[in-house]
Amino acid sequence: MAPSCDHPSSSSRPRAVLFPLPYQGHINAMLRLAAVLHGHGLAITILHTETSALDRQKLPPGYELVTIKDGVPPELATSDDVAAFVLALNRNCAAPFREYLARAGRVSCVVADVDWFAPLATARELGVPALALMTSSAARFRIYLAFPRLEEIDITHRAGITGRDWFTG
């Protein structure tokens, strides 16, 4: 969808930077949010890792696509070990994300996938408002909500896991 004529140019509009994980379901959810934000006058930048990089031609006109290096080995990116992959992305993308935000100019907000904990923390450290978007299923969200109670009743301890294991690997 092309920007409407009543919006100022993309460079003068407030900019939202959206950073989905490189999985199609996460990307689709972010693009739906991007359409809403763009419709309300925000310029949109989609930040993406080099792993499973987006095709610029498939984005609506007026969206900016910025690809950052992730340094993830191809064998990890294609493995079934999603947790190790996401942890590697967080570890490897924190510095490139910081560099991008430092040179990006006027960024009104960052919306990142909830599992992008390093970039979300970086945005907050730099004083950029940041929002974590839960792009996964309601069942997974329920697990996040239930985890403190599971720890409280000692289920996780008896199973040999802690909250730290779940969220930091």
KOLTORLUM-487915 format. One record per residue: residue in one letter; x, y, z of N, C-alpha, C, O in turn. Coordinates in steps of 0.02 Angstrom, whole numbers, plus 32768, in hexadecimal, padded with zeros to 4 digits. Atoms other than C-alpha are relative to their C-alpha. Layout:
 pake n_c1 n_c2 n_c3 ca_c1 ca_c2 ca_c3 c_c1 c_c2 c_c3 o_c1 o_c2 o_c3
    A    X    Y    Z     X     Y     Z    X    Y    Z    X    Y    Z
...
This chain:
 pake n_c1 n_c2 n_c3 ca_c1 ca_c2 ca_c3 c_c1 c_c2 c_c3 o_c1 o_c2 o_c3
    M 802A 7FC6 8000  8000  8000  8000 802D 803E 8000 8059 8044 802B
    A 7FD8 7FC3 8004  804A  80A7  7FCD 7FEB 8031 8036 7FB1 8032 804B
    P 8012 7FCE 7FCE  8053  8134  804C 7FCC 802F 7FE4 7FCF 8041 7FA9
    S 8034 7FD2 8019  7FBC  81A5  8040 801D 8046 7FFA 804F 8057 8019
    C 7FE6 7FBC 800F  7FD3  8257  8001 7FFB 802F 803C 801F 8061 803E
    D 8007 7FD2 7FC9  7F9C  82A5  80A5 8033 7FF5 8037 8033 8019 8069
    H 7FCB 800B 7FD1  8031  825D  8104 803E 8027 7FEB 804B 802D 7FAF
    P 7FC1 7FE0 8012  80D3  82C0  810C 8030 7FCC 7FE4 8023 7F90 7FE8
    S 7FD0 802F 801C  8169  8274  80B6 8019 7FD1 8036 8019 7FE1 8071
    S 7FE9 8035 7FD2  81AF  81D6  8104 8037 8019 802D 803B 8004 8067
    S 7FC7 7FEA 7FD7  824B  8231  8141 7FEC 802F 8038 8010 8036 8069
    S 8014 7FD1 7FCC  81E9  82B1  81A7 7FCD 7FE2 8030 7FBD 8001 8063
    R 8031 8021 7FD5  816D  8237  81F4 8023 7FDC 8038 805D 7FC7 8031
    P 7FE3 802A 7FCB  818B  81E0  829A 800C 7FBA 7FE4 7FE4 7FA1 7FBC
    R 7FEC 8041 801B  81E1  8139  8278 7FF8 7FCA 8035 800F 7FD1 806D
    A 8003 803C 7FD7  81B5  8090  82C2 802E 7FCC 7FE1 802C 7FC0 7FA5
    V 7FD4 8035 8016  8239  8008  82B6 7FE3 7FBF 801B 7FDD 7FB6 8057
    L 801C 8040 7FEE  81F0  7F59  82B6 8034 7FCA 7FF3 8053 7FC8 7FBE
    F 7FCA 8032 8003  8263  7EC5  82D7 7FE4 7FBB 8010 7FE6 7FA5 804A
    P 801A 8043 7FF4  8213  7E19  82C0 8038 7FCC 8001 806D 7FD7 7FE5
    L 7FD3 8039 8007  826B  7D74  82DB 7FFA 7FE6 7FB8 7FC6 7FF0 7F98
    P 8002 8016 8046  8297  7D24  8233 7FD8 7FC0 7FF3 7FF1 7F90 7FD5
    Y 802F 8036 800D  8203  7CAE  8231 7FC2 801F 7FE1 7FAD 8055 7FF5
    Q 8036 7FE3 8027  8171  7CC8  81B9 7FC5 8017 802B 7FAA 804D 801F
    G 8038 7FEC 7FD6  80E9  7CCD  8240 800F 803F 8027 7FE2 8068 8031
    H 7FEC 7FC4 7FDB  814A  7D51  82A2 8001 803C 7FD0 7FED 8073 7FE2
    I 7FFC 7FCB 8033  8168  7DB6  8203 7FBA 8017 7FED 7FAC 8053 7FE9
    N 8045 7FEE 8014  80B0  7DAF  81D0 7FDE 802C 8034 7FBE 805D 8023
    A 801F 7FD9 7FCB  8077  7DF0  8279 801D 8047 8002 7FF7 8078 8009
    M 7FE0 7FBD 8000  80F5  7E80  8273 7FE9 8029 7FC4 7FDF 8065 7FCA
    L 8016 7FDA 803B  80C1  7EAF  81C2 7FB8 8017 8007 7FA7 804D 7FEE
    R 8045 7FE8 7FF3  800A  7EB7  81F8 8001 803D 802E 7FDD 806D 8022
    L 7FFA 7FC6 7FD4  803B  7F2B  8286 801D 803C 7FDA 8007 8074 7FE3
    A 7FE2 7FCA 8028  80A8  7F90  820E 7FCC 8023 7FD5 7FCD 8061 7FCF
    A 8034 7FE2 802A  8012  7FAC  819D 7FD3 802F 8029 7FC1 8064 8011
    V 8029 7FD5 7FD5  7FAC  7FF1  822E 8026 8040 8013 800B 8077 800E
    L 7FD8 7FC6 7FEC  8039  8062  8269 800A 8030 7FC5 8007 806D 7FCC
    H 7FF6 7FD7 803C  805B  809E  81B7 7FC0 8025 7FEE 7FC2 805F 7FDA
    G 8040 7FE0 800E  7FA2  80C2  81A0 7FF2 803A 8030 7FC9 8066 8020
    H 8007 7FC9 7FCF  7FAD  8133  823A 8038 8033 7FFA 8042 805C 8027
    G 7FD0 7FCB 800E  803A  8198  81EF 8049 7FF3 8012 8072 801F 8009
    L 7FBA 800E 7FEF  80D9  8142  822B 8026 7FE6 7FC3 800B 7FBF 7F9B
    A 7FD3 801F 8031  816A  811E  81B7 8015 7FBD 801E 801B 7FB7 805B
    I 7FF3 8044 7FE9  8197  8066  81C2 8044 7FE8 7FE8 8054 7FED 7FAD
    T 7FC3 8023 8010  8240  8011  81C9 7FF9 7FBA 801B 7FEB 7FAF 8056
    I 7FFE 8046 7FEC  8246  7F55  81CC 8049 7FEE 8006 806E 7FF0 7FD5
    L 7FBB 8015 7FF4  82E8  7F1C  821A 8000 7FB4 7FFF 7FD4 7F94 801C
    H 8000 8049 8007  8319  7E6A  81F1 8047 7FE6 8000 8076 8009 7FED
    T 7FBE 8020 8001  83AA  7DF3  8205 800F 7FE5 7FBA 7FE2 7FDD 7F91
    E 7FED 801B 8041  840C  7DB0  8172 7FE7 7FB8 7FF7 7FE1 7FA1 7FBE
    T 801D 8043 8005  83C9  7D02  819B 7FB7 8006 7FEC 7F91 8029 800C
    S 8044 7FFD 801B  832A  7CEA  8137 7FEB 8047 7FF1 7FB4 805C 8002
    A 800D 7FBA 800E  8334  7D9D  80FB 7FC1 8009 7FD6 7FB1 7FE1 7FAB
    L 803D 7FF0 8024  8295  7DEC  80BB 800F 8017 7FBA 8045 8032 7FAC
    D 7FFC 7FE6 8044  8279  7E13  8004 7FE1 8046 7FFF 7FA5 804E 800A
    R 8016 7FBA 8001  826D  7ED1  7FF5 7FC4 8009 7FD1 7F98 8032 7FDF
    Q 8036 7FFA 8032  81F9  7EBA  7F5E 7FBC 7FED 801D 7F88 8001 8003
    K 803F 8017 7FE3  8176  7E68  7FCE 7FE5 802F 8035 7FAE 8024 804F
    L 8018 7FCF 7FCF  8169  7EFC  8044 7FD7 8036 7FDD 7FE3 8045 7FA3
    P 8026 7FC9 801E  80EA  7F86  8027 802E 803B 7FEF 8061 8045 800F
    P 7FD8 7FC5 8010  812D  8023  7FD3 8004 802F 803D 7FD4 8037 8062
    G 7FF7 7FD1 7FCA  8173  80A0  804E 801E 7FE2 803F 8033 8007 806B
    Y 7FE0 8020 7FC6  81B3  8020  80CC 804B 7FFB 7FF2 8060 7FED 7FBA
    E 7FB8 8008 8006  826D  8020  80EB 8013 7FBC 801C 7FF8 7FA7 804F
    L 7FE7 8040 7FE8  82C6  7F78  80FE 8049 8007 800F 8071 801B 7FE4
    V 7FBA 7FFD 7FEB  8368  7F72  8160 8013 7FBA 8017 7FF3 7F9D 8043
    T 7FE7 8042 7FED  83C8  7ECE  816D 803F 8008 8029 806C 802D 8017
    I 7FC4 7FFE 7FD7  8445  7EB5  81F9 8020 7FBB 8002 7FFE 7F88 7FFB
    K 7FDC 803F 7FFC  84CA  7E30  8208 7FEE 7FDD 8041 7FE7 7FFD 8076
    D 8010 8026 7FC4  84A1  7DA5  8281 8037 7FCF 8014 8038 7FB8 804D
    G 7FC8 802C 7FEF  853D  7D37  8279 7FEC 7FBB 8016 8013 7F98 8037
    V 8017 8043 7FEC  84D6  7C99  8292 8016 7FCE 7FCB 8009 7FD8 7F8F
    P 7FEB 8032 8030  8523  7BFF  8241 7FC3 7FE2 7FDB 7F90 7FD6 7FFB
    P 8039 801C 8026  84B3  7BB9  81B6 7FE4 7FBF 801D 7FA8 7FB4 801C
    E 8019 803F 7FE4  84AB  7B0F  820B 7FD4 800B 803E 7FA7 7FE4 804B
    L 802B 7FF0 7FC7  8461  7B5F  82A7 7FBE 801F 7FE8 7F89 800F 8003
    A 803C 7FDF 801A  83E7  7BC9  8243 7FCF 7FCE 7FE2 7F93 7FDA 7FE3
    T 802C 8032 801F  83A3  7B2E  81EC 7FF2 7FC5 802E 7FCE 7F96 801A
    S 800A 8038 7FD1  83A5  7ABC  8285 7FBB 8005 8021 7F98 8037 8019
    D 803E 8000 7FDA  8310  7A8E  82F0 8008 801E 8045 7FD8 8020 806B
    D 7FF3 7FE4 7FBE  8361  7ADE  8388 7FEE 804B 8001 801A 8076 7FFD
    V 8019 7FBB 8003  82F6  7B7B  838A 801B 8029 803A 802D 8063 8031
    A 7FE8 7FDA 7FC6  832C  7BAD  843A 8048 8016 7FF5 8058 8050 8002
    A 7FBA 7FED 800C  83E5  7BA9  840C 8006 8035 7FCA 802F 8062 7FCF
    F 8000 7FCF 8037  83C1  7C09  836C 7FEC 8045 801A 800D 8077 800A
    V 8018 7FC0 7FE7  835F  7C92  83C5 8032 801E 8031 803E 805B 8030
    L 7FCD 7FE7 7FD2  83E2  7CA0  844E 803D 801B 7FDA 8058 804F 7FEC
    A 7FC8 7FE8 8029  846C  7CAF  83CA 7FEF 8042 7FDE 8018 806E 7FDA
    L 8015 7FC1 801F  8408  7D36  8370 8005 8039 8032 801F 806E 8022
    N 7FFE 7FCC 7FCC  83F6  7D98  8412 8048 8014 8010 8058 804F 8015
    R 7FBA 7FF3 7FF1  84AF  7D87  8438 8022 8026 7FC7 8046 8057 7FD3
    N 7FDC 7FE5 803A  84EA  7DB2  8389 7FE2 8040 7FE4 8005 8066 7FC2
    C 8020 7FC6 801E  846E  7E3A  835C 7FFD 803D 802E 7FE9 8073 8018
    A 8004 7FC8 7FD2  847B  7EA8  83F6 802A 803B 7FE8 8012 8074 7FE6
    A 7FD4 7FCA 8017  8510  7F0D  83B5 7FE9 801E 7FBD 7FE6 805B 7FB7
    P 8018 7FE2 803F  84D1  7F20  8300 7FBF 8028 8009 7FB5 805B 7FE9
    F 803D 7FDC 7FF2  8427  7F55  8344 800F 8043 8020 7FF3 8076 800D
    R 7FEC 7FC2 7FDF  8478  7FD6  83B6 801D 8031 7FCD 800C 806C 7FCD
    E 7FE2 7FD5 8034  84DF  8019  8323 7FCA 801D 7FD2 7FCD 8057 7FC0
    Y 8035 7FE8 802A  8443  8024  82B7 7FD9 8038 8022 7FCF 806D 8005
    L 8027 7FCC 7FDC  83E0  8084  833C 8027 8040 8009 800B 8077 8005
    A 7FD6 7FC5 7FF5  8472  80F9  835C 8004 802C 7FC1 8009 8069 7FC6
    R 7FF9 7FDA 803E  847B  812C  82A4 7FBD 800D 7FDC 7FBB 8031 7FAA
    A 8041 7FFC 8023  83C1  811F  8277 7FDF 8044 8004 7FB3 8052 7FDC
    G 8021 7FBF 7FFB  8394  81CD  82AE 7FC2 7FFB 802B 7FC1 7FDA 805F
    R 803D 7FFA 7FD9  82E5  81EE  82EA 7FD6 7FC0 7FFD 7FB2 7FB4 7FCD
    V 8029 803D 7FFA  8296  8149  8322 7FD0 800C 8039 7FE5 8017 8072
    S 8034 7FF4 7FCD  81F2  815E  837F 7FF6 7FC5 802E 7FEA 7FCC 806A
    C 8009 803C 7FD7  81E5  80AA  83B9 801D 7FC4 7FDC 8025 7FC3 7F9F
    V 7FEA 8041 801A  8227  7FFB  83A4 7FCC 7FCD 8016 7FB9 7FCB 8050
    V 802C 8038 7FF1  81B0  7F68  839A 8026 7FC2 7FEB 8035 7FB8 7FB0
    A 7FD9 803C 800E  820D  7EC4  83A8 7FDA 7FC3 801A 7FB2 7FC7 8048
    D 801B 803F 7FE9  81DA  7E11  83B9 8012 7FF6 804A 8049 8009 805E
    V 7FF5 8008 7FB8  81CC  7DE3  8471 8040 7FDA 8010 805E 7FE3 8045
    D 7FC3 8027 7FF5  825F  7D6B  845E 803F 8026 7FEE 8076 800B 7FF6
    W 7FC6 7FD5 800D  82D1  7DF9  8426 8011 8026 803F 800B 8064 8040
    F 7FF4 7FDE 7FC1  8302  7E20  84D9 803C 802E 7FFE 803B 8062 801E
    A 7FC5 7FD4 8004  83AE  7E69  84AE 7FF1 8041 7FDC 8001 8077 7FF6
    P 8011 7FC0 8020  8370  7EE8  842E 7FCD 802A 8027 7FD1 8067 8027
    L 8030 7FDA 7FD7  82DD  7F18  849E 8024 8024 8038 8016 805F 8046
    A 7FD9 7FE0 7FCA  8356  7F3A  852D 802B 8038 7FE5 8031 806D 8004
    T 7FD6 7FCD 801F  83C9  7F9B  84B9 7FD7 803F 7FF0 7FEE 8076 7FFE
    A 802A 7FC6 8010  833B  800B  847C 7FF1 8027 8040 7FF5 8065 8041
    R 800F 7FDE 7FC1  830A  8031  852F 803D 8024 801C 8037 805C 8036
    E 7FC2 7FE1 7FE8  83C0  8055  855F 800E 8041 7FDB 8028 8071 7FF8
    L 7FF4 7FC5 8029  83C9  80D3  84D0 7FC7 8033 8004 7FC8 8066 7FE3
    G 8037 7FD2 7FF7  8328  8125  8507 7FCB 7FFE 7FCA 7FA3 802D 7FC4
    V 8032 8008 8035  82BF  80E7  8475 7FC8 7FD5 801C 7FD5 7F9D 8032
    P 8037 802A 7FE8  8212  80AA  84A8 7FFF 7FBE 7FDB 8006 7FBC 7F9E
    A 7FFF 8042 801D  8209  7FEF  848B 7FC4 7FD7 8018 7FB1 7FDB 8052
    L 8039 802B 7FF2  8178  7F76  8483 800F 7FBA 7FE9 8027 7FB1 7FB1
    A 7FF8 8046 8013  8183  7EB9  8483 7FBD 7FE6 7FE7 7F8B 7FEA 800A
    L 803D 801A 801E  8103  7E6A  840F 8001 7FB4 8003 8030 7F95 7FEA
    M 8006 8048 7FFD  80CC  7DB8  8434 7FE0 7FE9 7FBF 7FA3 7FEF 7FB6
    T 8019 8014 8042  80BC  7D72  8384 7FEE 7FB6 7FFE 7FD5 7F9E 7FCC
    S 800D 8048 8000  80AB  7CBD  83B8 7FBA 7FF1 801C 7F92 801F 8027
    S 8043 8017 7FEF  8015  7C59  83EF 7FEA 8014 8047 8013 8026 8072
    A 801C 7FF3 7FBD  7FA2  7C77  8482 8018 7FCC 8032 801F 7FDB 806D
    A 7FE8 8034 7FD2  7FDD  7BD2  84CB 8045 8012 801B 8052 8008 8056
    R 7FBD 7FEC 7FE9  8090  7C11  84D3 7FFB 803B 8031 801E 803D 8063
    F 800A 7FC8 7FD3  8055  7CB3  8522 7FE8 7FE7 8044 7FFE 8001 8078
    R 8018 801D 7FC1  7FFA  7C4C  85A5 8039 7FE1 8028 803A 7FE5 8066
    I 7FC6 801C 7FDE  809C  7BF1  85CD 8028 8037 8022 803D 802F 805C
    Y 7FDD 7FC7 7FE1  80F3  7C98  85EA 7FDC 8017 803F 7FFC 8024 8072
    L 8027 7FE9 7FC7  8066  7CCA  865F 8002 7FCD 803A 8002 7FE1 8074
    A 8002 8034 7FCD  8067  7C23  86BB 8043 7FF4 8022 8045 7FD8 8059
    F 7FBF 8013 7FE6  8121  7C17  86D7 800D 8017 8047 8027 7FEF 806F
    P 7FF4 7FED 7FBA  812A  7C7F  8777 7FDA 7FD3 8032 7FF5 7FC3 8067
    R 8026 802D 7FD3  80A1  7C12  87C4 8021 7FBB 8003 8024 7F9D 8039
    L 7FDF 8041 8001  80FB  7B72  878E 803E 8002 802C 804D 7FD1 804F
    E 7FC5 7FFA 7FD4  8198  7BB2  87E5 7FEA 8003 8049 800A 7FE5 8074
    E 8019 7FF7 7FBC  8133  7BE2  887E 7FEE 7FBC 8020 7FFC 7FB1 805B
    I 8014 8041 7FE5  80EF  7B31  8893 8036 7FCC 7FF6 802C 7F90 8002
    D 7FC4 8029 8003  819B  7AEA  8870 7FFF 7FCB 7FC9 8028 7F9D 7FCB
    I 8002 8031 8037  816C  7A89  87D3 803F 8004 7FD6 805D 7FD1 7FC5
    T 7FC5 7FF8 802B  81FB  7AD2  876E 803F 7FE7 8022 806A 7FCA 8001
    H 7FC5 8017 7FDC  827B  7AAD  87F5 8004 7FB4 7FFF 8039 7F97 7FF3
    R 8002 8049 8001  8244  79F8  8800 800E 7FE5 7FBA 8027 7FAD 7FB4
    A 7FF2 8015 8045  824F  79EE  8741 8048 8011 7FEC 805F 7FFD 7FB6
    G 7FBA 7FF0 800E  8300  7A34  874A 800B 803D 7FD4 8041 8045 7FB8
    I 7FF7 7FC3 8027  82E1  7AD9  86F1 7FEF 803C 802B 7FCB 8037 805D
    T 800F 7FC2 7FDD  82DB  7B8D  872A 7FEA 8033 7FCD 7FF2 8029 7F90
    G 8013 7FCA 802D  8296  7C2D  86E2 803B 8019 7FD8 8035 802B 7F9E
    R 7FC4 7FEA 8023  8348  7C5D  86B7 800F 7FD2 7FC5 8024 7FE9 7F90
    D 7FF5 802E 8036  8357  7BBE  864E 7FD1 800F 7FC5 7FE6 800C 7F8B
    W 8031 7FF4 8035  82B9  7BE9  85EE 8010 803F 7FD9 8007 8041 7F9C
    F 7FFB 7FBF 8020  82E5  7C9C  85C9 8047 8012 7FEB 8050 8042 7FC5
    T 7FBC 7FEF 8015  83A2  7C9C  85B6 8026 7FC4 7FE5 805F 7FCB 7FCF
    G 7FE0 803A 801C  83CA  7BED  857E 802C 7FDF 8032 804C 7FAD 8023
